[in-house]
Structure formats: structure tokens, C-alpha cells
Amino acid sequence: MATSESQSFLIGIDTGGTYTDAAIIDQGQHRILASAKSLTTKGDLSIGVGAAMRDALSLCANDIDPQLIKMVSVSTTLATNAVVEGHGSAVGVILIGFDDGMVEKTGIAKAFPGIPIIRLRGGHDHNGEEREPLDVAGLQKALSEVANQVSAFAVASTFAVRNPGHENRVREVIASLTDKPTTLSSEISSSLDAPRRALTAVLNARLISRITQLVGAVRTAMTELDIDCPLMIVKGDGSLANADAVAARPIETVLSGPAASVIGAKWLSGLDDFIMSDMGGTTTDIGILEAGRPRVAEQGAEVGGWRTMVRAIDVKTIGLGGDSEVHFGLNGEVTIGPQRAVPISLLGQRYPEIIAMLESQLADNEGGSLNGRFVLLPFGAKGNAEVAGLSAREAELLSLIGERPQSYRKLASSSGAQRAVVALRKKGLIQFGAFTPSDAAHVLGMQANWSQEAAVLAGKLLSRFRDMKMPTEERLQEFCRMIWHRTVSDTTRVILQASFDERIMNTPLLDAVCDGKGQNGLVKISLSPQVPIVAVGGPVQVYYPEVGRRLGAEIVFTPHCDVANAVGAAAGLVAHQVDVHVEGDGNGVFRILGAGQAQIVGSGITALALAKRKAEEGALALAIANGAYEPRILISVKKHYLPDASSDEGLLSALVSAEATGRPHR
């Protein structure tokens, strides 16, 4: 491929739970030059990122001059997967002015048992006035007790969005006494709901180290490949932002992967109205594109049962992917996920000694559910990492786990050791190998990229445990088809649930469609989306033809659908929105709240003008800081008036929103 000075290329990267994808795009010609996949190496992300980029570049007909690469952009499911699976760094929580009810309403203690929560006197009122002085001495004493137990802090104060003074002061004290990063709730969300702001801040603080590692990994790969250009990250609403800016607010990358998938699906399919279903190794994400724009969840992104305060696409995310661990219910019913496991077929391809270990377990009638499960460090990890917040038992077990898989049964022979290993897994410090839908697909001959021999042996172990006898070849096939069927059924269900305007419960009618029966008694039942389903992600060819049959829906498989996230990462825009509130008291006094300190004026007209200016200046500043070139501004105003008011002097309240959008610097 010959290049000229007028040409420029974009590289999109997507780091998922299993694979890291790279796509090289000629945006001017609207074509993909090359794409490649590499295993995600969570222990050292730069290994997987660099391999995917190098492989994609090597597939181009001629070498591309690195100087013609004008942007590298990254989408990631690391944050989404961490929230869904409950992974994250140890965090200390500081709540200012919270009463008992507010603390309970955050749900933090229930979600993260044992998390240190520091409650301080202080906070502000609805008008941004100090309600009580901040207890700095109490903060300093508490920090001396918990700083060594955590990797980061999350801070939330009552009405901090009206006056962030106490949150800012707490960050100053933390910085003076520790080297730990701090998340302020007022910088994450402009909502008045302090408990939800606090939870969102905690989720953000738990993710900082992961996104920081990702940014560093991509920069390392870029340096090795002599690529010098802006590095961007896809946020949950599909917009792009400067990577360094996002590293401090990683919660904004929750749903980054599915947001990029929606954009990539539109770019690849050319459609403006469709349901996007993105099936990866860890999750399935369902998003909707209407009139060419992704549907956005104004109330905040919901991920893994959490309702955050992050502006993001309206997406339904569940822990269902090709690499979700297979479990059994009390009655032997197959369940899939939500925890991800390394497929046994992948371990068998990567570590051939797994075959002998599986054969040995098959020859032994002991072990039950512990057989066919393995423990190892995340790919790329070297071990000996010092991690805050580990118990002595957890630290001991972690020191015994290496880069190559070990039998879970032998490593964790006691219940205490098993609890420690489960805790290490939840913290993301180790990974499990176990039977997954990808393994079942290998047994059934629907997938062939890893070791079928390992998948067959592991399938026999799991089937033997379920049926209490060694399976015949026919029974093994039936067992794996049951897993495939359940994966299809769960996928069909989440697509239908996302397609309705209202939340729907499981019913016999829904079950009939999802299970592929299509009838209940003498009644024929069908439920079909009115728009096509664009299926993207690595495993979709295995499951979605049957999903389409059960729904009677058109399934669109585009070229390069397996790297749609990476394509969407390269095709996005920088966008930032700033909201400013105006509140009137009915007596001619108007407060302008948000985007800095509160202001008080005596005219509704003046208040609106100041609010528009503050919103516009704030949005422009954020967009430019995040890499936008000559951003455009769109202002919207929602007003509420006093009864019988005839002008803006009778304003009761107003919400002024400014959105700045622009192409990244290239």
C-alpha cells in the first residue's frame, strides 16, 4: 500500500477480558486496512497491546510510516468487567456530613464488606453555605490509622456540587500525609444525590490503578513502535477524551467498550437504527442506535446491578460471555457466569501440561467440583507484587501461585485456603481456569481456535460431576449442547429485555421464546424486534444465528465484526457537557450553581446569561483539555417559572446545558 503526505491513519485499540484488538483505519477512505487480536495480558497490559498493534501493522501491504498515524484511541472493558466481577483496589472512604441513614443508603458497606469508612463533621447546605466546620483533626487521626491499608481514597460531602470546599480541603490533607490518589464526588457527578455520588466515587477510586496501567501500557507500545500522536480513550457515552485526563476519572470509562461497539457497528454496517449486541469473553452488552445516535441513560449507567452517576449510553450489561464460568444450581441446572474464567481449551493450547493434569483427574474419582479448575497469575504478571489490604493467608497463597496453571484442588486443600483463593480472585490478583461456553463450543466443533483435546477432557470431568458417572461420547455432546443452548437462551432474553421501553419480568411467554419452544400449550408465541440486530464480538458467529431464529429477527454480521470496539474507538468525537443550575427564591434573588463557586444576582435575565457563559466556558475548556480541535457548542435551557410569571424575572429554576464537540487533534 503506497502512502502519501496527504494520507493519515488512525489506530483503534480495545482491551477486553480475553483479547486485545487493534484496527488500523483510513478514515478519509472509510476503510479498514488491517486488524489483529492478541490475548489480553492483565499482568502487563503492554504485552498484549503491543502484540495486537504490531500484528495489525504487519498485515498492511506495505509498512505505514509511523508519522502518518495521527491518533491512537482506546476502548476498554476493563472498568466494566471489574465492576461486574467485583474487582478493584482497596479503597478508603471519607464521608463528610453524612448521617446514619445517608451512610446506609450509599450501600458501600454492604457492597464492600470491611471497607474503611471515615465519617467527618462538616458539609454544606442546599445553598452552598457551610453547615458545620470540617473536622480536619479527626481526618488526620483517621488517615494515620488506615492509610497503609488502602491504595486510594474516595471523598463525598453533602451538597459538594453546590460548594466543593470541604472535599477540596480533604484532598489537600490526604496529599500532605500520603501519596494515595483521591477521587472527589463533586468531580465525578453534578447530581445532588450524595449517597449515589459517594458510591460512584468509591467505584472510581477502585478503578484508578487499572486505567493508569492501561494508559501506561499503550504509551509503552506506541514508543516501541515509534508512534508519536495523541492518545485518546473512549468514555461511556461514546465520546473521546485525552487519556491522561481520563486516568483520574476511570469510572467514565465504564461501558467504554459497548459505547465503542455501537459507534463501530454503525461505522461498519452503515445503518442508523438497530440493536447492537456485543458478546465478548466476559459480558454481553446491548445498546440501541436511533436515528444515528446512541440512546443515552440520562439517569446514569447501570452496570452489574450498580446504578452509577456516569453519563453513558443506555446499555444492558450482563456477565455472559464466551468465557463465562459454567456452574450448576442445586437441581443440577446449568447456569452461565457472571464470573469470567480462562477457558480450559485456551489453557491447553498455551500450557500443554494441562492435558496430563486433566487425564490424572479423570483417573481419580476424588475431588468432585474442584476438578477441572486451575489457578494462575493473570497473563503477563510476574508475581511477588506487594498489594495493600491482603490478609496473611491471602499473601501466603498469592506467593505460591505462579505464571503456569496449578490444580485448584491441590493448591487449596482446606476450606480456609479456598476462601483465600476466592478473595484473591475477587481482587483480580489471580485468574481461574474453568469450563466455559467456549470450551463447550470446542467440544461441539463450533469453535477451533484453541485445544479441543483439553476441552473434551474438562467437559468429561464436569459432566461426570453432574451425573455422578463417566459420560459416554453421546452424553458429552448432549451436555455441551445444553451449555450452548443456555448461552443462546440467556442472550435472547437480554436482547428482548433491552428492546422493551419498560423493564419486564421473566414470564412463561418470555421463556417460550428464549428457550426456542415458540409455544405455550396450544398458543404459538413470537416476539421480534422491529429493527435489525447488529451482532459484534468474537463469539457471535457461534450463538447468534440461533438467536436470530428464535427471535425471527434479522441478524447482521458485518465484516470485521469481531473488532467493532477497536473500529469504534478510532471513529469517535471528543464531547463534553457542563450543566449549570439557576434557582430563584421568588423574591428576586437568583443563585447560579455549578461550574465553580455559587453566585447570587438580583435578575433572572442576568442569572441565565451568567449560567450560559459559565456552562459554555466550562464545556469548551474541558473539550479542549481533552484533545478537541475547534469544538462546537450546543446550548440547551430547561426553564420552570413561578405561577403567572411572564418573563425570566419570574424564573423558579433553570438547567443550562452546554455540550462542546470536536474532532480530536490529529
C-alpha positions, 0 to 999 in steps of 0.5 A: 500500500503506497502512502502519501503526505496527504494520507493519515491513519488512525489506530483503534485499540480495545482491551477486553477480558480475553483479547486485545484488538487493534484496527488500523483505519483510513478514515478519509477512505472509510476503510479498514486496512488491517486488524489483529487480536492478541490475548489480553495480558492483565499482568502487563497490559503492554504485552498484549497491546503491543502484540495486537498493534504490531500484528495489525501493522504487519498485515498492511501491504506495505509498512505505514510510516509511523508519522502518518498515524495521527491518533491512537484511541482506546476502548476498554472493558476493563472498568466494566468487567471489574465492576461486574466481577467485583474487582478493584483496589482497596479503597478508603472512604471519607464521608463528610456530613453524612448521617446514619441513614445517608451512610446506609443508603450509599450501600458501600458497606454492604457492597464492600464488606470491611471497607474503611469508612471515615465519617467527618463533621462538616458539609454544606447546605442546599445553598452552598453555605457551610453547615458545620466546620470540617473536622480536619483533626479527626481526618488526620487521626483517621488517615494515620490509622488506615492509610497503609491499608488502602491504595486510594481514597474516595471523598463525598460531602453533602451538597459538594456540587453546590460548594466543593470546599470541604472535599477540596480541603480533604484532598489537600490533607490526604496529599500532605500525609500520603501519596494515595490518589483521591477521587472527589464526588463533586468531580465525578457527578453534578447530581445532588444525590450524595449517597449515589455520588459517594458510591460512584466515587468509591467505584472510581477510586477502585478503578484508578490503578487499572486505567493508569496501567492501561494508559501506561501500557499503550504509551509503552507500545506506541514508543516501541513502535515509534508512534508519536500522536495523541492518545485518546480513550473512549468514555461511556457515552461514546465520546473521546477524551485525552487519556491522561485526563481520563486516568483520574476519572476511570469510572467514565470509562465504564461501558467504554467498550459497548459505547465503542461497539455501537459507534463501530457497528454503525461505522461498519454496517452503515445503518442508523437504527438497530440493536447492537449486541456485543458478546465478548469473553466476559459480558454481553452488552446491548445498546440501541442506535436511533436515528444515528445516535446512541440512546443515552441513560440520562439517569446514569449507567447501570452496570452489574446491578450498580446504578452509577452517576456516569453519563453513558449510553443506555446499555444492558450489561450482563456477565455472559460471555464466551468465557463465562464460568459454567456452574450448576444450581442445586437441581443440577441446572446449568447456569452461565457466569457472571464470573469470567474464567480462562477457558480450559481449551485456551489453557491447553493450547498455551500450557500443554501440561494441562492435558496430563493434569486433566487425564490424572483427574479423570483417573481419580474419582476424588475431588468432585467440583474442584476438578477441572479448575486451575489457578494462575497469575493473570497473563503477563504478571510476574508475581511477588507484587506487594498489594495493600489490604491482603490478609496473611493467608491471602499473601501466603497463597498469592506467593505460591501461585505462579505464571503456569496453571496449578490444580485448584484442588491441590493448591487449596486443600482446606476450606480456609485456603479456598476462601483465600483463593476466592478473595484473591480472585475477587481482587483480580490478583489471580485468574481461574481456569474453568469450563466455559461456553467456549470450551463447550463450543470446542467440544461441539466443533463450533469453535477451533481456535484453541485445544479441543483435546483439553476441552473434551477432557474438562467437559468429561470431568464436569459432566461426570460431576453432574451425573455422578458417572463417566459420560459416554461420547453421546452424553458429552455432546448432549451436555455441551449442547445444553451449555450452548443452548443456555448461552443462546437462551440467556442472550435472547432474553437480554436482547428482548429485555433491552428492546422493551421501553419498560423493564419486564419480568421473566414470564412463561411467554418470555421463556417460550421464546428464549428457550426456542419452544415458540409455544405455550400449550396450544398458543404459538408465541413470537416476539421480534424486534422491529429493527435489525440486530447488529451482532459484534464480538468474537463469539457471535458467529457461534450463538447468534444465528440461533438467536436470530431464529428464535427471535425471527429477527434479522441478524447482521454480521458485518465484516470485521465484526469481531473488532467493532470496539477497536473500529469504534474507538478510532471513529469517535468525537471528543464531547463534553457537557457542563450543566449549570443550575439557576434557582430563584427564591421568588423574591428576586434573588437568583443563585447560579450553581455549578461550574465553580463557586455559587453566585447570587444576582438580583435578575433572572435575565442576568442569572441565565446569561451568567449560567450560559457563559459559565456552562459554555466556558466550562464545556469548551475548556474541558473539550479542549483539555481533552484533545478537541480541535475547534469544538462546537457548542450546543446550548440547551435551557430547561426553564420552570417559572413561578405561577403567572410569571411572564418573563425570566424575572419570574424564573423558579429554576433553570438547567443550562446545558452546554455540550462542546464537540470536536474532532480530536487533534490529529 
